[in-house]
């Protein structure tokens, strides 16, 4: 394990797994992307009977380009934002062909390797769409028993279900933008630049996809505008010849105050990019999910991309901007985010309201034991690392090594977490699932310590 990778993996959580007295427990994992594969791997290692249901025919989820599941938003030039040393799982490295910042081909190849290496692949049922997950038990009196219904009408029974289907599959559209009279598409459906050569393009949004797509298209466009409706911090990919995420990993420690970490990172960004306001962006007044991009700042400096600070109207192909100007465009690409898509979960089990999930520590519905949601968060670091923390955390519960709090206590914790983030982050659909990873992983460790203490005395002694 590299030094920087060990920094990110410190305190992975929980005691050594086992012995497993629940070896016959059947667990369904929905989704064969990075999160689902990680969960399945950790559960298989302790002897659980795991079945992974995958809607398409490929491993990799988001990272399988043109995935026949229809759920991937990967475009041809997509690279992950964290370096390979930070992105890898703790117990398997990338192959030698992988770039310093893996692209989707590297990521897909790695996830296939991961699934094969840890024996997950034989447990995957491809082309198996889950249409309903329904409780077949009374949580007040009975042990968990879940019915999983597939698109072919078949029903299977499990002791536990882990939903790992991701939250970047159902585009969130802005009706105002859909009135555009030219070519309109959500960034979810963007794949390659060739169809847009020579066209005037407006990209709405300033997240990772928006900046990538604008940089993709600007070199062959007579006019490319990036609309940044809110303030933004754009992290560089490299600094002093090193991956920026490897540099910032050194300050991602709970003993460094959160505000100091944020100030240090913003100072480093300023050293690389200077004043973002001079590039046309608003200065952030609230915390937001950061953007990471290697080229968009240069494209703006070279005037290949113009920055606007909002749209006030759309009339046919003409877009009126907040600065009082108006321009005609051929293409409008809306990088306006996503809605959480959990149609297979009945609303009486989990109701998605305002794109928020009422889950204890982003994973547990308080009133329904045996059901877990992994990977439903945005964070400021490599996702694979946080997936491992979540998978090991859930594993201890399924092993009966750890006992969850009472439902009322979990609901109170959910409300407190919601208040904490609402007081710090911008109030948008994207930020309802925002997590600062140092804060989150600290909370996971504290919760696990308390849950281990709730075990019956006989099991603690064993």
C-alpha positions in Angstrom: 0.0 0.0 0.0 1.4 3.4 -0.9 2.0 6.1 1.8 -0.8 8.3 0.5 -3.2 5.4 0.1 -2.6 4.4 3.7 -3.4 7.9 4.8 -6.8 7.6 3.2 -7.4 4.1 4.5 -6.4 4.7 8.2 -9.0 3.6 10.7 -10.9 1.5 8.2 -13.2 0.6 11.1 -14.4 -2.4 13.1 -12.6 -5.3 14.6 -11.3 -8.2 12.6 -14.3 -10.0 11.1 -15.5 -13.3 12.5 -16.0 -15.9 13.5 -19.2 -16.0 11.5 -22.0 -17.6 13.3 -24.4 -16.5 10.6 -22.9 -18.3 7.7 -26.2 -19.3 6.1 -27.5 -15.7 6.0 -28.6 -14.8 2.5 -27.8 -11.3 1.3 -28.9 -9.6 -1.9 -26.7 -6.8 -3.3 -28.4 -4.7 -6.0 -25.9 -3.3 -8.5 -22.5 -4.6 -9.8 -20.8 -1.2 -9.8 -17.9 -0.3 -7.6 -20.0 0.0 -4.4 -22.0 -3.2 -4.9 -18.8 -5.2 -5.8 -17.1 -3.9 -2.7 -20.0 -4.8 -0.4 -20.3 -8.3 -2.0 -16.6 -8.9 -1.5 -16.6 -8.1 2.2 -19.6 -10.2 2.8 -18.3 -13.2 0.8 -15.1 -13.1 2.8 -17.0 -13.9 6.0 -19.0 -16.7 4.5 -22.4 -15.1 3.7 -24.4 -16.4 0.8 -24.4 -13.4 -1.6 -26.3 -12.8 -4.8 -25.6 -9.6 -6.8 -28.3 -8.5 -9.1 -27.2 -6.4 -12.1 -29.6 -4.8 -14.5 -27.2 -4.9 -17.5 -24.7 -7.4 -18.8 -21.6 -5.7 -17.6 -19.6 -5.2 -14.4 -18.7 -1.7 -13.5 -21.9 0.4 -13.4 -21.0 4.0 -13.9 -17.5 3.2 -15.1 -18.6 1.0 -18.0 -18.8 3.3 -21.1 -22.0 2.8 -23.1 -23.1 0.3 -20.5 -26.2 -1.5 -21.8 -27.9 -0.9 -18.4 -28.6 2.6 -19.7 -27.5 3.9 -16.2 -24.0 5.1 -16.9 -23.3 8.8 -17.5 -19.7 8.2 -18.6 -18.5 10.2 -21.6 -15.6 9.2 -23.8 -13.0 11.5 -22.3 -14.0 10.9 -18.6 -11.3 10.5 -16.1 -11.7 10.0 -12.4 -10.9 13.1 -10.2 -8.6 11.3 -7.7 -5.2 9.8 -8.5 -4.8 6.1 -8.9 -3.1 5.8 -5.5 -6.1 7.3 -3.7 -8.7 5.7 -5.9 -7.7 2.1 -5.6 -9.3 -0.2 -3.0 -7.1 -1.0 0.0 -6.3 -4.6 -1.0 -5.9 -4.5 -4.8 -3.8 -2.2 -7.0 -4.4 -1.1 -10.5 -2.5 -2.8 -13.3 0.6 -1.2 -14.8 -1.4 0.1 -17.8 -3.4 2.5 -15.7 -2.9 6.2 -16.0 -2.0 8.5 -13.0 -5.6 9.6 -13.2 -7.6 6.6 -14.4 -10.1 7.0 -17.2 -13.3 5.0 -17.5 -11.6 2.2 -19.4 -9.0 1.9 -16.6 -11.7 1.9 -14.0 -13.8 -0.7 -15.8 -10.9 -3.0 -16.3 -9.9 -2.6 -12.6 -13.5 -3.4 -11.4 -13.6 -6.5 -13.6 -10.3 -7.5 -12.1 -11.5 -6.8 -8.6 -14.7 -8.9 -9.0 -12.7 -11.8 -10.5 -9.9 -11.6 -7.9 -12.3 -11.8 -4.9 -14.7 -14.3 -6.3 -17.6 -11.9 -6.8 -18.1 -12.5 -10.5 -19.7 -16.0 -10.1 -22.2 -14.4 -7.7 -23.5 -11.9 -10.2 -26.8 -12.4 -12.0 -26.6 -10.3 -15.1 -29.6 -8.9 -17.0 -31.6 -9.2 -13.7 -33.5 -6.0 -13.1 -34.9 -5.7 -9.5 -38.4 -4.1 -9.7 -39.4 -4.4 -6.0 -37.8 -5.0 -2.6 -40.5 -5.6 0.0 -40.5 -6.7 3.6 -42.0 -10.1 4.3 -41.8 -9.7 8.1 -43.0 -7.7 11.1 -40.0 -5.7 12.3 -41.5 -5.5 15.8 -41.7 -9.3 16.2 -39.8 -11.2 13.5 -36.3 -11.5 12.1 -35.7 -9.7 8.8 -37.0 -11.4 5.7 -37.0 -9.6 2.4 -38.7 -10.4 -0.9 -36.8 -9.3 -4.0 -38.9 -9.3 -7.2 -37.3 -9.3 -10.6 -38.6 -8.0 -13.9 -39.4 -11.5 -15.1 -41.8 -11.8 -12.2 -39.7 -14.2 -10.1 -39.4 -13.6 -6.3 -36.5 -14.6 -4.1 -36.1 -14.3 -0.4 -33.2 -12.9 1.6 -32.3 -12.1 5.1 -30.8 -8.8 4.1 -30.7 -6.5 1.1 -28.1 -3.9 0.2 -29.0 -1.3 -2.4 -25.9 -0.1 -4.3 -27.5 1.3 -7.4 -26.0 4.8 -7.3 -27.5 8.2 -7.5 -26.3 9.4 -10.9 -28.8 7.8 -13.2 -32.0 9.9 -13.4 -31.3 13.3 -14.8 -32.7 16.4 -13.0 -34.0 18.8 -15.6 -34.8 22.5 -15.3 -38.0 23.2 -17.2 -36.8 26.7 -18.1 -33.9 25.1 -20.0 -36.0 22.5 -21.7 -37.8 25.3 -23.5 -34.6 25.8 -25.6 -35.4 25.6 -29.3 -32.2 24.1 -30.5 -30.6 20.8 -29.5 -31.2 20.2 -25.7 -29.7 17.4 -23.8 -28.8 16.5 -20.2 -25.1 15.8 -19.5 -26.1 12.3 -18.7 -26.6 11.7 -22.4 -23.4 13.3 -23.6 -20.9 10.8 -25.0 -18.5 12.4 -27.4 -17.7 15.8 -29.1 -18.0 14.9 -32.8 -21.7 15.7 -33.2 -21.2 19.2 -31.9 -18.3 20.4 -34.0 -18.8 23.9 -35.3 -21.9 24.5 -33.2 -22.5 27.3 -30.7 -22.8 25.7 -27.3 -24.0 26.7 -23.9 -23.2 24.4 -21.0 -25.2 25.0 -17.8 -23.5 24.0 -14.5 -20.1 24.2 -13.0 -19.7 20.7 -11.6 -17.2 18.1 -12.8 -19.2 17.0 -15.8 -20.0 20.5 -16.9 -16.4 21.6 -16.9 -15.2 18.4 -18.6 -17.8 18.8 -21.4 -17.2 22.5 -21.9 -13.4 21.8 -22.3 -14.3 18.9 -24.6 -16.3 21.0 -27.0 -14.7 24.5 -26.8 -11.8 23.7 -29.2 -14.1 23.1 -32.1 -16.9 25.5 -31.2 -17.1 29.1 -32.5 -18.7 30.0 -29.2 -18.8 28.0 -25.9 -20.3 29.5 -22.8 -20.2 27.9 -19.3 -23.0 29.1 -17.0 -21.9 29.0 -13.4 -25.1 29.8 -11.4 -23.3 29.6 -8.0 -19.9 30.2 -6.6 -17.3 27.5 -7.1 -13.9 26.2 -6.1 -12.2 24.4 -8.9 -9.4 22.1 -7.7 -6.4 21.5 -10.0 -5.4 17.9 -10.8 -1.7 18.6 -10.4 0.4 20.8 -8.1 4.2 20.8 -8.0 4.1 17.8 -10.4 2.1 15.7 -7.9 -1.6 14.8 -7.8 -3.5 17.5 -5.9 -5.5 14.8 -4.0 -2.2 13.2 -2.8 -1.1 16.6 -1.4 -4.4 17.3 0.3 -4.6 13.8 1.8 -1.9 14.9 4.2 -4.3 17.4 5.9 -7.4 15.2 5.9 -7.2 14.4 9.6 -9.8 14.7 12.3 -7.3 16.5 14.6 -7.0 19.3 12.1 -10.1 21.6 12.5 -12.5 21.5 9.6 -12.3 25.2 8.9 -8.5 25.1 8.9 -8.6 22.2 6.4 -10.9 24.1 4.1 -8.8 27.3 4.3 -5.6 25.4 3.6 -7.2 23.7 0.5 -8.5 27.1 -0.8 -5.1 28.6 -0.3 -3.5 25.8 -2.4 -6.1 26.3 -5.1 -5.4 30.1 -5.1 -1.7 29.3 -5.5 -2.5 27.4 -8.7 -5.5 29.3 -10.2 -5.4 32.7 -8.5 -8.6 34.6 -7.9 -11.5 32.6 -9.3 -13.5 35.9 -9.5 -11.2 37.2 -12.2 -12.1 34.2 -14.3 -15.8 35.2 -14.2 -17.0 33.0 -11.4 -18.9 34.1 -8.3 -17.1 33.9 -5.0 -18.7 31.1 -3.0 -20.8 32.3 0.0 -21.7 28.8 1.2 -19.9 25.5 1.1 -20.5 23.5 -2.1 -19.3 20.3 -3.6 -16.0 21.1 -5.1 -15.2 20.7 -8.7 -11.9 19.2 -10.0 -10.6 19.9 -13.5 -7.3 20.0 -15.2 -8.0 22.2 -18.2 -11.1 24.4 -17.8 -9.2 27.3 -16.2 -6.7 27.4 -19.1 -9.6 27.2 -21.6 -11.2 30.2 -19.9 -7.9 32.1 -19.9 -7.4 31.4 -23.6 -11.0 32.6 -24.2 -12.1 29.3 -25.6 -14.8 29.3 -22.9 -16.7 32.3 -21.7 -18.2 32.3 -18.2 -21.7 33.6 -17.4 -23.3 33.9 -14.0 -26.8 32.8 -14.6 -29.7 32.6 -17.1 -32.8 34.8 -16.8 -34.7 33.6 -19.9 -34.8 31.2 -22.8 -36.6 32.2 -26.0 -36.3 29.7 -28.9 -32.5 29.5 -29.4 -31.7 32.8 -27.7 -30.5 32.6 -24.1 -30.6 35.8 -22.0 -28.0 35.9 -19.2 -28.0 37.6 -15.8 -25.5 40.2 -17.0 -28.0 41.6 -19.5 -26.6 40.0 -22.6 -28.3 37.6 -24.9 -26.9 35.2 -27.5 -28.2 32.5 -29.9 -26.9 29.0 -29.5 -27.3 25.7 -31.4 -26.9 23.4 -28.4 -27.8 23.6 -24.7 -26.3 21.0 -22.4 -27.8 20.9 -19.0 -25.3 19.6 -16.3 -28.0 20.2 -13.7 -27.6 17.1 -11.5 -29.6 14.1 -10.7 -32.6 12.8 -8.8 -32.3 9.8 -6.5 -33.8 6.8 -8.3 -35.1 4.1 -5.9 -38.3 3.1 -7.6 -37.9 -0.5 -6.4 -38.2 0.5 -2.8 -41.8 1.0 -1.6 -42.5 4.5 -0.1 -43.7 3.0 3.2 -40.1 1.6 3.6 -38.2 4.6 2.4 -39.6 7.8 1.0 -37.4 10.1 -1.0 -38.5 13.7 -0.4 -36.7 16.7 -1.8 -33.9 14.4 -3.0 -33.1 13.5 0.6 -32.9 10.0 2.1 -33.8 9.7 5.8 -31.1 7.1 6.6 -29.0 6.7 9.7 -25.4 7.5 8.8 -26.5 7.5 5.1 -27.2 3.7 5.2 -29.9 2.5 7.6 -33.7 3.1 7.5 -34.5 3.2 11.2 -37.6 1.0 11.2 -36.5 -1.7 8.7 -33.7 -4.1 9.9 -31.8 -6.0 7.3 -32.0 -3.2 4.6 -29.0 -1.0 3.8 -28.2 1.7 1.2 -24.6 2.0 0.3 -23.0 4.7 -1.9 -25.8 7.3 -1.7 -23.6 10.3 -0.9 -21.4 13.0 -2.5 -18.1 13.5 -0.8 -14.8 15.3 -1.1 -12.5 12.3 -1.6 -12.3 9.0 -3.4 -15.6 7.1 -3.4 -14.0 3.6 -3.3 -12.4 4.3 0.0 -15.7 5.4 1.6 -17.4 2.3 0.1 -15.0 0.1 2.0 -15.8 1.9 5.3 -19.5 1.4 4.7 -19.2 -2.2 3.6 -17.1 -3.1 6.7 -19.5 -1.2 8.9 -22.6 -3.1 7.6 -20.7 -6.4 7.7 -20.3 -6.1 11.5 -24.0 -5.6 11.9 -24.9 -8.6 9.8 -22.4 -10.7 11.8 -24.2 -9.6 15.0 -20.9 -8.1 16.2 -22.6 -4.7 16.4 -26.1 -3.7 17.5 -27.8 -0.7 15.9 -29.4 2.0 18.1 -33.1 2.0 18.7 -35.2 3.5 15.9 -36.0 6.7 17.8 -32.3 7.3 18.5 -31.5 6.8 14.8 -34.2 9.2 13.7 -32.9 11.8 16.1 -29.4 11.3 14.7 -30.7 11.7 11.1 -32.4 15.0 12.0 -29.3 16.3 13.7 -27.1 15.4 10.7 -29.5 17.1 8.4 -29.4 20.3 10.5 -25.6 20.2 10.6 -25.2 20.0 6.9 -28.0 22.4 6.1 -26.3 25.0 8.2 -23.1 24.8 6.2 -23.8 23.8 2.6 -25.7 25.4 -0.2 -29.4 24.4 -0.2 -29.7 22.4 -3.5 -30.8 18.9 -4.4 -27.2 17.9 -4.8 -26.2 18.8 -1.3 -28.9 16.8 0.4 -26.5 13.9 0.3 -23.3 15.8 0.8 -20.8 14.4 3.2 -17.4 15.7 4.3 -15.5 12.5 4.5 -13.3 13.3 7.6 -16.5 14.2 9.5 -18.4 11.2 8.2 -15.7 8.5 8.8 -15.2 9.9 12.3 -18.9 9.5 13.0 -18.8 5.9 11.6 -16.0 5.0 13.9 -17.8 6.5 16.9 -21.0 4.8 16.0 -19.3 1.4 15.6 -17.6 1.7 19.0 -21.0 2.3 20.6 -22.7 -0.5 18.6 -20.0 -3.0 19.6 -20.6 -2.2 23.2 -24.3 -3.1 22.8 -23.5 -6.7 22.0 -24.7 -9.3 24.5 -22.1 -9.9 27.2 -21.6 -13.5 26.1 -20.8 -12.5 22.5 -18.4 -9.8 23.7 -16.6 -12.4 25.8 -16.3 -14.8 22.8 
